[in-house]
């Protein structure tokens, strides 16, 4: 419900990404050991809204979820 509301509220914007039940990888070591965080919801403002299957900090220019 939170995701739907935010997408509706910001429907005129194209500068955010909402992750719901996606993994967030902060370091290469986490990926190798299969240690990751999987929050129910996260938001990244001022970014490309393209679809992703996870949020990988080092592939996003060092950008962390807000």
N, C-alpha and C positions, 0 to 999 in steps of 0.2 A: 504494500500500500504506500509506503514511504517513497519507493522508487517511482511509482506511477504518478504520485502527487508532484514530485519534483520535476519529472519530465513534462507534465502538464504546465506547471508553473513557469518553467524555463523554456517553453516550446519555441520561443523566438530566438533563443540563443543557440550557438553552435560551438561553444567553447568549454564544454564540460564532459566528463565521463563518469558514469555511475556504474560501480561494480556491485553485483549482488551474488553472493555465494561463489566468489572467485578467489583463487589463491593470490597472495601477495608475496613476491619473492624480493627480499632485501639484499641478498648477497649470493654469489656463486656457490659458496659452501652449503647454503641451505638447499639449493637445487640438487647438488651432488648427494647430499645426505637425505634428501626428500623431506627436509624440515621446512615447513612453511606456515604462514598464517592464513586462515580462511575466514575473514570476517563476513558477517551476514550482509553488510552493506558498507560501501565506502564511496567517497566522492573526490574527484580531482577537478579542480577548477582551472580555467585557462589552459586547456589542452584539447587535442584533437578527439572528437567524439567517435572515431572509428571503432568497430567491434573488436573485442579482445577476448581471449580465453583465460587470461590471467594478467596481473599487473606485475611487470618485471622492471624493477627500479632502474637497473643499468641499461635497459633497452629504451627507457623513457627519459634519457638524459639526466638521470639522477633524481628524477621527480618522484616524491613520495605522495601518497594519498593525503588530502587535506583532512 
